Amino acid sequence: MVDLSTPRFLQMLRDTIIKAVKDVLGSFVAQWEVSNKLVWRIGDVAEQINLSESTIRNFLDSEGPYFDAEFPKPIRLGNGAGLRSAIGWRRTDIVAWVDTRPTHEMSYQVDKKPAVQNPPSGRRKSMATPRPCA
């Protein structure tokens, strides 16, 4: 008989429960961990707002055609001495920007006009019956 009160069994049970919970809630837990960070890196921002990293970079390029002056500016995470120091965005700034985006109700109504299939051509088809081959 197995003694259920032994530390070894309790540790094994705890590990099994933790693994089962992580398997079931894996992606949700990862999403929750990202959303609780105060500063998001570009990959986190892209994941949270469902845009690609290159689109976010295009929003920041003041010379480019996709520049968005309302998009939050990143903050420097390093000492700021170099041009290539790490950057990130405050979570609150990104959430506020998303809240300012217009929402559009998508209509799933069926188009009322019937689709025209094979519109008639300008040529007239011959109504004559085919002649048998002799």
Secondary structure in CASP SS format (residue, H / E / C, confidence):
PFRMAT SS
TARGET T0000
AUTHOR 0000-0000-0000
METHOD secondary structure of the structure
MODEL  1
M C 1.00
V C 1.00
D C 1.00
L C 1.00
S C 1.00
T C 1.00
P H 1.00
R H 1.00
F H 1.00
L H 1.00
Q H 1.00
M H 1.00
L H 1.00
R H 1.00
D H 1.00
T H 1.00
I H 1.00
I H 1.00
K H 1.00
A H 1.00
V H 1.00
K H 1.00
D H 1.00
V H 1.00
L H 1.00
G H 1.00
S H 1.00
F H 1.00
V H 1.00
A H 1.00
Q H 1.00
W H 1.00
E H 1.00
V H 1.00
S H 1.00
N C 1.00
K C 1.00
L C 1.00
V E 1.00
W E 1.00
R C 1.00
I H 1.00
G H 1.00
D H 1.00
V H 1.00
A H 1.00
E H 1.00
Q H 1.00
I H 1.00
N C 1.00
L C 1.00
S C 1.00
E H 1.00
S H 1.00
T H 1.00
I H 1.00
R H 1.00
N H 1.00
F H 1.00
L H 1.00
D C 1.00
S C 1.00
E C 1.00
G C 1.00
P C 1.00
Y C 1.00
F C 1.00
D C 1.00
A C 1.00
E C 1.00
F C 1.00
P C 1.00
K C 1.00
P C 1.00
I E 1.00
R E 1.00
L C 1.00
G C 1.00
N C 1.00
G C 1.00
A C 1.00
G C 1.00
L C 1.00
R C 1.00
S C 1.00
A C 1.00
I E 1.00
G E 1.00
W E 1.00
R E 1.00
R H 1.00
T H 1.00
D H 1.00
I H 1.00
V H 1.00
A H 1.00
W H 1.00
V H 1.00
D H 1.00
T H 1.00
R C 1.00
P C 1.00
T C 1.00
H C 1.00
E C 1.00
M C 1.00
S C 1.00
Y C 1.00
Q C 1.00
V C 1.00
D C 1.00
K C 1.00
K C 1.00
P C 1.00
A C 1.00
V C 1.00
Q C 1.00
N C 1.00
P C 1.00
P C 1.00
S C 1.00
G C 1.00
R C 1.00
R C 1.00
K C 1.00
S C 1.00
M C 1.00
A C 1.00
T C 1.00
P C 1.00
R C 1.00
P C 1.00
C C 1.00
A C 1.00
END
